């Protein structure tokens, strides 16, 4: 059960939202809208938002630009995580990861199983770290965006969450460069 330690300060995180879709536009990006609403509701900053086609080079270019941006701590993508020929978001994410956070995809599918049962096997949700930026890719439905945020990211990006959280590790993500 998630536990918030109210004696610790809340530290807002700068989050970019990437919608990957061949059919969505800014006007009908309901998954991106859902994430924007939840991120702001929970006190974080929307640092950037973009929509790209289901095209690996386009996704990688956007990810690399945001990884290089010191004003972005986390990227959350929605869309392109399925198994069809156009679904290339996980491949794009894996190509930029320094480290994968395997437990993110595993936990997302476990949570998703509670609602959509065996259909969750079609999700290739993934998470990882590149540079000092966390990267998470969720399926493209508003429900999946909400489940990923409410069930995992809301807690792991809250610096008050106990027993531990990803937010408190942000200052340490580049430690390997100091020893080199």
KOLNUKE-853231 format. One record per residue (C-alpha): residue number from 1; residue in one letter; chain; x, y, z. Coordinates in Angstrom, 3 decimals. Example, Ala and Ser with C-alpha at 12.3 -4.5 7.8 and 13.67 -1.06 7.14 Angstrom:
REM KOLNUKE-853231
    i  aa  ch        xx        yy        zz
    1   A   A    12.300    -4.500     7.800
    2   S   A    13.670    -1.060     7.140
This chain:
REM KOLNUKE-853231
    i  aa  ch        xx        yy        zz
    1   X   A     0.000     0.000     0.000
    2   X   A     1.331     3.434    -0.919
    3   X   A     2.240     5.542     2.069
    4   X   A     2.911     9.280     1.952
    5   X   A     5.201    10.693     4.628
    6   X   A     3.704    14.140     5.252
    7   X   A     6.816    15.209     7.189
    8   X   A     8.802    15.194     3.948
    9   X   A     8.514    18.015     1.396
   10   X   A     6.715    17.449    -1.894
   11   X   A     9.058    18.156    -4.813
   12   X   A     7.311    18.796    -8.114
   13   X   A     8.748    16.961   -11.110
   14   X   A     8.978    18.389   -14.666
   15   X   A     7.158    15.978   -16.961
   16   X   A     6.900    15.877   -20.757
   17   X   A     4.058    14.011   -22.453
   18   X   A     4.588    12.344   -25.817
   19   X   A     1.625    10.995   -27.745
   20   X   A     2.573     8.469   -30.422
   21   X   A    -0.158     8.073   -33.015
   22   X   A    -0.910     8.083   -36.722
   23   X   A    -4.518     9.078   -36.103
   24   X   A    -4.611    11.463   -33.143
   25   X   A    -4.301    15.224   -33.339
   26   X   A    -3.942    17.880   -30.668
   27   X   A    -7.736    18.259   -30.833
   28   X   A    -8.523    14.595   -30.064
   29   X   A    -5.541    13.465   -27.981
   30   X   A    -7.611    12.163   -25.074
   31   X   A    -4.775    10.119   -23.553
   32   X   A    -2.423    13.105   -23.555
   33   X   A    -5.206    15.234   -22.093
   34   X   A    -5.775    12.652   -19.348
   35   X   A    -2.089    12.618   -18.390
   36   X   A    -1.912    16.417   -18.462
   37   X   A    -4.881    16.667   -16.097
   38   X   A    -3.507    14.065   -13.668
   39   X   A     0.027    15.476   -13.623
   40   X   A    -1.209    18.980   -12.864
   41   X   A    -3.769    17.751   -10.325
   42   X   A    -1.017    16.024    -8.385
   43   X   A     1.219    19.118    -8.277
   44   X   A     3.770    18.358   -10.981
   45   X   A     4.764    20.605   -13.899
   46   X   A     3.909    19.916   -17.521
   47   X   A     7.280    20.817   -19.064
   48   X   A     6.424    19.925   -22.668
   49   X   A     3.909    18.075   -24.792
   50   X   A     4.225    16.716   -28.326
   51   X   A     2.543    14.376   -30.762
   52   X   A     4.579    12.240   -33.195
   53   X   A     3.679     9.581   -35.726
   54   X   A     4.298     5.865   -35.163
   55   X   A     7.779     6.182   -36.625
   56   X   A    10.859     5.032   -34.715
   57   X   A    13.230     7.799   -35.939
   58   X   A    10.655    10.482   -35.037
   59   X   A    10.101     9.020   -31.567
   60   X   A    13.843     8.652   -30.937
   61   X   A    14.520    12.237   -32.064
   62   X   A    11.892    13.628   -29.698
   63   X   A    13.158    11.457   -26.818
   64   X   A    16.785    12.510   -27.369
   65   X   A    15.820    16.192   -27.433
   66   X   A    13.922    15.856   -24.167
   67   X   A    16.653    13.726   -22.538
   68   X   A    19.121    16.528   -23.341
   69   X   A    16.797    19.190   -21.903
   70   X   A    17.680    19.922   -18.248
   71   X   A    14.133    21.220   -17.731
   72   X   A    12.626    17.750   -18.242
   73   X   A    12.910    15.081   -15.537
   74   X   A    10.420    12.527   -16.864
   75   X   A     8.901    11.622   -20.227
   76   X   A     5.612     9.729   -20.315
   77   X   A     4.511     8.444   -23.709
   78   X   A     1.111     7.153   -24.624
   79   X   A     0.524     4.997   -27.682
   80   X   A     2.408     2.654   -29.976
   81   X   A     3.006    -0.082   -27.393
   82   X   A     0.906    -2.801   -29.001
   83   X   A     1.881    -5.637   -31.320
   84   X   A     0.854    -4.348   -34.743
   85   X   A     3.356    -3.491   -37.442
   86   X   A     3.133     0.247   -36.726
   87   X   A     3.666    -0.101   -32.956
   88   X   A     7.331     0.853   -32.466
   89   X   A     7.342     2.886   -29.242
   90   X   A     9.071     0.189   -27.116
   91   X   A    11.775    -0.281   -29.755
   92   X   A    12.388     3.489   -29.839
   93   X   A    12.559     3.666   -26.043
   94   X   A    14.901     0.687   -25.762
   95   X   A    17.271     2.295   -28.268
   96   X   A    17.852     5.279   -25.932
   97   X   A    17.772     3.581   -22.507
   98   X   A    20.865     3.496   -20.348
   99   X   A    18.948     1.199   -17.994
  100   X   A    15.573    -0.459   -18.289
  101   X   A    13.208    -0.477   -15.318
  102   X   A    11.737    -3.928   -15.995
  103   X   A     9.383    -3.755   -13.034
  104   X   A     7.444    -0.876   -14.581
  105   X   A     6.103    -2.919   -17.502
  106   X   A     5.560    -5.936   -15.301
  107   X   A     3.593    -3.956   -12.711
  108   X   A     1.598    -2.112   -15.374
  109   X   A     0.491    -5.407   -16.931
  110   X   A    -0.371    -6.829   -13.498
  111   X   A    -2.542    -3.786   -12.723
  112   X   A    -4.053    -3.911   -16.194
  113   X   A    -4.900    -7.604   -15.786
  114   X   A    -7.270    -6.624   -12.959
  115   X   A    -9.385    -4.744   -15.540
  116   X   A    -8.852    -6.274   -18.970
  117   X   A    -7.713    -9.743   -17.972
  118   X   A    -5.646   -11.633   -20.558
  119   X   A    -5.861    -8.800   -23.101
  120   X   A    -3.036    -7.197   -21.116
  121   X   A    -0.540    -9.442   -22.939
  122   X   A    -0.933    -7.105   -25.912
  123   X   A     0.713    -4.271   -23.944
  124   X   A     4.443    -3.715   -24.239
  125   X   A     4.517    -0.892   -21.677
  126   X   A     8.092    -0.117   -20.716
  127   X   A    10.142     2.133   -18.467
  128   X   A    13.771     3.113   -18.162
  129   X   A    16.394     5.766   -17.600
  130   X   A    18.408     7.706   -20.183
  131   X   A    20.903    10.216   -18.845
  132   X   A    19.115    11.797   -15.912
  133   X   A    15.637    11.396   -17.394
  134   X   A    13.065     8.746   -16.581
  135   X   A    11.169     7.396   -19.591
  136   X   A     7.842     5.562   -19.446
  137   X   A     5.713     4.274   -22.330
  138   X   A     2.050     3.434   -21.783
  139   X   A    -0.645     2.120   -24.124
  140   X   A    -2.645     4.747   -26.013
  141   X   A    -6.013     4.605   -24.289
  142   X   A    -7.100     7.152   -21.669
  143   X   A    -7.794     4.254   -19.300
  144   X   A    -4.253     2.917   -19.665
  145   X   A    -2.838     6.413   -19.155
  146   X   A    -4.910     6.788   -15.992
  147   X   A    -3.978     3.305   -14.724
  148   X   A    -0.266     3.899   -15.309
  149   X   A    -0.388     7.234   -13.510
  150   X   A    -2.735     6.335   -10.642
  151   X   A    -1.301     2.877   -10.035
  152   X   A     2.436     3.517   -10.408
  153   X   A     3.786     6.875   -11.515
  154   X   A     1.804     9.072    -9.127
  155   X   A     3.482     7.268    -6.248
  156   X   A     6.955     6.737    -7.654
  157   X   A     7.278    10.394    -8.710
  158   X   A     6.158    11.677    -5.289
  159   X   A     9.212    12.463    -3.151
  160   X   A     7.180    11.697     0.004
  161   X   A     6.291     8.115    -0.972
  162   X   A     7.603     5.434     1.360
  163   X   A     9.423     3.148     1.613
  164   X   A    11.152     4.563    -1.483
  165   X   A    10.480     6.353    -4.763
  166   X   A    12.108     7.237    -8.070
  167   X   A    11.919    10.980    -7.420
  168   X   A    14.430    10.820    -4.577
  169   X   A    16.905     9.013    -6.861
  170   X   A    16.959    11.762    -9.510
  171   X   A    20.070    13.499    -8.115
  172   X   A    21.934    10.172    -8.323
  173   X   A    21.124     9.130   -11.897
  174   X   A    24.414    10.452   -13.284
  175   X   A    26.690     9.029   -10.568
  176   X   A    28.403     6.723   -13.045
  177   X   A    29.782     9.758   -14.903
  178   X   A    31.490    11.125   -11.788
  179   X   A    33.603     7.989   -11.380
  180   X   A    34.670     7.884   -15.034
